[in-house]
């Protein structure tokens, strides 16, 4: 309840700043996963990923992909979760060089 309240507040407060909006969406997706509502977390993480891609933020993109992997695991979609994990690993590998 409390975490959801604060993620809602962060989302509303940062509507005009894309990077902060993505951070708030990532926080909300993580909160929704903790509450075992992966179906609600997926669109939040996807939107955060879209914003982070457009801003060229590989570390944030990796975090978004890992959230999507966790969500798909909770949904029982292991194959899809694996694809998101692989994409996250590729991003991590290319940014560490």
Secondary structure as the mmCIF struct_conf table of DSSP 4:
data_model
#
loop_
_struct_conf.conf_type_id
_struct_conf.id
_struct_conf.beg_label_comp_id
_struct_conf.beg_label_asym_id
_struct_conf.beg_label_seq_id
_struct_conf.end_label_comp_id
_struct_conf.end_label_asym_id
_struct_conf.end_label_seq_id
HELX_RH_AL_P HELX_RH_AL_P1 UNK A 2 UNK A 13
TURN_TY1_P TURN_TY1_P1 UNK A 14 UNK A 16
HELX_RH_AL_P HELX_RH_AL_P2 UNK A 18 UNK A 34
TURN_TY1_P TURN_TY1_P2 UNK A 35 UNK A 36
HELX_RH_AL_P HELX_RH_AL_P3 UNK A 38 UNK A 55
TURN_TY1_P TURN_TY1_P3 UNK A 56 UNK A 56
HELX_RH_AL_P HELX_RH_AL_P4 UNK A 58 UNK A 74
TURN_TY1_P TURN_TY1_P4 UNK A 75 UNK A 76
HELX_RH_AL_P HELX_RH_AL_P5 UNK A 78 UNK A 95
#
